[in-house]
Amino acid sequence: MEWSDQGILLSSRPQGEGSAVATLLTREHGRHAGMVMGGRSPRLRGALEPGTLVAVRWRGRLAEHLGHFTLEAVKGYAADFFDDPASLAALTSACALVEAATPEHQAHPGLFDGLLALFGLLGTPAWAEAYVRWEIGLLAELGFGLDLDRCAVSGANDYLAYVSPRTGRAVTASVGEPYRNRLLPLPDFLAGRGGGGPAEVQSGLRLTGHFLERHLLNGPLPPARERLRERYANAVAHPR
């Protein structure tokens, strides 16, 4: 069997003396792993950086076999952020979440396109808000979309302020106030009230992190996601 596609490098690990096993999110074939012969050579090292867009050809005897990749780097996004630790952490976090949450061999072209769009926004002034929105999109793409458009109790859409940690549905400030200690805050920038900024981004990361753990991963967030939270907090505390 053989196919060709576009792929985004999610991770790689050494295999044998000079090869590597790479995991990609491909546009038409979903998350897929394959052996890269000579993958630890200087020529291919850049193609195996997380976040690299590659042209890929896969060959294997059967679809369920590991098979072999032939890769050609198209664009290495990580290199754009070597002097921006928080944006680089967002890139590696997104790759780790996609690898942890997506089923093998199931195409999600919208997720592929959205991940590339996120990479294009990293390093811009509103990159952190864009990242939180990307995690909301990841939840929706994989079957657990948050309902942040109207109150789950009243149906109103005026001043939505909280989210139910069980259902992912928003509630207004007046409805949720008596139960605020049991609800998750809804940042203004996710409720269509503008805003944004460090405090709201951190609140947004807590919101999406809760549902990623509960509904997609059924366990803790990947270490790369925790590093993003830490490096964003550090970047806010010590701006360049």
C-alpha positions in Angstrom: 0.0 0.0 0.0 1.1 3.5 -0.7 -0.2 7.1 -0.3 1.0 10.7 -0.4 -0.2 13.6 1.6 0.7 16.7 3.5 1.6 16.3 7.2 2.4 18.2 10.3 5.1 16.6 12.5 3.7 16.0 16.0 6.6 14.1 17.5 9.5 11.7 16.7 11.6 9.3 18.7 14.9 7.5 17.9 14.6 3.9 16.5 17.7 1.8 16.1 21.1 3.3 15.3 20.1 6.0 12.8 16.4 5.9 12.2 13.3 7.5 13.8 9.6 6.8 14.3 7.6 9.9 13.4 4.0 10.7 14.2 2.2 13.1 11.8 -1.2 14.7 11.5 -1.9 14.2 7.8 -4.6 16.1 6.0 -6.3 13.1 4.4 -5.2 10.2 6.5 -5.3 11.6 10.0 -2.8 10.8 12.7 -0.3 8.3 11.4 3.1 7.0 12.5 5.9 5.6 10.3 9.5 4.7 10.3 11.9 7.3 8.8 15.1 5.7 7.7 18.1 7.9 8.4 15.8 10.2 10.4 18.5 11.1 12.9 20.8 12.4 10.1 21.5 16.2 9.8 19.7 16.2 6.5 16.4 15.1 8.1 16.7 16.5 11.6 14.8 19.7 10.7 12.0 17.8 9.1 11.5 15.9 12.5 11.0 19.1 14.6 7.4 19.3 16.0 5.3 21.7 14.0 7.1 21.1 10.7 4.9 21.0 7.6 6.1 18.1 5.4 5.3 16.4 2.1 5.0 12.8 3.0 4.8 9.4 1.2 3.9 6.3 3.2 4.5 2.7 2.2 3.5 -0.4 4.0 2.2 -3.9 3.4 -1.0 -3.4 5.3 -2.8 -0.2 6.5 -2.4 -1.2 10.1 1.4 -1.7 9.8 3.8 1.0 10.9 5.2 1.3 7.4 7.8 3.8 6.2 7.7 7.5 5.6 9.6 9.5 3.1 9.5 13.1 4.2 10.4 16.4 2.6 10.2 19.5 4.8 8.0 22.3 3.4 8.2 24.8 6.3 9.6 24.5 9.8 7.4 26.7 12.0 9.3 26.1 15.3 12.4 28.0 14.0 10.3 31.2 13.9 9.9 31.1 17.7 13.3 30.1 19.1 13.5 33.6 20.8 9.9 33.5 21.9 9.6 30.6 24.5 5.9 31.1 25.2 4.9 30.9 21.5 7.2 27.9 21.0 5.5 26.3 24.0 2.1 26.9 22.4 3.3 25.1 19.2 4.6 22.1 21.1 1.5 22.0 23.3 -0.8 22.0 20.3 1.2 19.2 18.7 1.1 17.1 21.9 -2.6 17.6 22.4 -3.4 16.5 18.8 -1.2 13.4 19.2 -2.9 12.5 22.5 -6.5 13.2 21.6 -7.0 12.2 17.9 -7.7 8.6 16.8 -5.3 7.0 14.5 -6.0 7.0 10.7 -9.1 9.1 11.0 -9.0 12.2 8.7 -9.7 15.6 10.3 -8.9 18.1 7.5 -10.5 20.9 9.5 -8.1 20.2 12.4 -5.2 20.0 10.0 -6.0 23.4 8.5 -6.8 24.9 11.9 -3.4 23.8 13.3 -1.6 25.5 10.4 -3.7 28.6 11.0 -2.7 28.6 14.6 1.0 28.4 13.7 0.5 31.4 11.5 -0.9 33.4 14.4 1.8 32.5 17.0 4.0 35.5 17.7 1.3 38.0 16.9 -0.1 40.3 19.6 -3.2 38.2 20.2 -1.6 34.8 19.8 -2.5 33.6 23.3 -6.2 34.3 22.8 -6.0 32.5 19.4 -4.5 29.5 21.1 -7.4 29.3 23.6 -9.8 29.5 20.8 -7.9 26.8 19.0 -8.3 24.4 22.0 -12.1 25.2 21.9 -12.0 24.2 18.2 -10.1 21.0 19.0 -12.9 20.1 21.5 -15.5 20.8 18.9 -13.8 18.9 16.1 -13.4 15.8 18.3 -17.0 15.8 19.5 -17.3 18.0 22.6 -18.1 21.5 21.5 -18.7 24.1 24.3 -22.0 26.0 24.1 -21.0 29.6 24.8 -23.7 31.4 22.9 -26.7 31.4 25.3 -27.6 30.6 28.9 -28.3 26.9 29.5 -31.0 27.9 32.0 -32.7 31.0 30.6 -31.8 30.9 27.0 -30.6 34.5 27.2 -27.3 35.7 25.8 -26.8 38.9 27.9 -23.7 38.8 30.0 -22.7 35.2 29.9 -20.2 34.8 32.8 -19.8 31.2 33.8 -19.6 27.7 32.3 -20.9 24.5 33.8 -17.9 22.1 34.4 -20.2 19.2 33.7 -22.0 20.2 30.5 -19.8 22.8 28.9 -22.8 25.2 28.6 -22.6 28.9 29.5 -24.9 30.6 32.1 -25.5 34.3 32.7 -24.0 36.2 35.6 -27.4 36.5 37.4 -28.2 32.8 37.0 -24.7 31.6 38.0 -23.8 34.0 40.8 -25.3 31.8 43.6 -23.2 28.8 42.3 -20.1 30.7 41.2 -17.8 28.5 43.4 -19.0 25.4 41.4 -18.7 27.0 38.0 -15.9 27.9 35.6 -15.4 31.6 34.8 -16.1 32.5 31.1 -13.5 35.1 29.9 -14.9 38.2 28.2 -13.0 37.5 24.9 -14.8 34.1 24.6 -18.2 35.7 25.3 -18.0 38.3 22.6 -17.2 41.2 24.8 -13.8 42.0 23.5 -11.3 41.9 26.3 -8.4 39.5 26.3 -5.1 39.9 28.1 -3.1 37.7 30.6 -5.7 37.2 33.3 -8.4 36.2 30.7 -6.0 33.9 28.8 -5.1 32.1 32.0 -8.8 31.7 32.8 -9.4 30.4 29.3 -6.6 27.9 29.6 -8.1 26.6 32.9 -11.5 26.4 31.1 -10.3 24.4 28.1 -7.9 22.3 30.2 -10.8 21.1 32.3 -12.8 19.8 29.3 -9.7 18.4 27.5 -8.9 16.3 30.6 -12.5 15.3 31.2 -13.8 14.6 27.7 -10.9 14.0 25.3 -8.0 12.6 27.2 -9.7 10.9 30.2 -6.6 11.8 32.1 -4.0 14.5 32.7 -3.0 17.0 30.1 0.3 16.3 28.3 3.4 17.8 30.0 3.9 20.2 27.0 0.5 21.7 27.8 1.6 22.4 31.4 4.8 23.9 30.2 2.7 26.3 28.1 0.8 27.5 31.1 4.0 28.0 33.1 5.9 29.8 30.2 2.9 32.0 29.5 2.7 33.0 33.1 6.5 33.7 33.1 6.3 35.8 29.9 3.5 37.9 31.5 5.5 38.4 34.7 8.7 39.2 32.8 7.8 40.9 29.5 10.5 41.4 27.0 
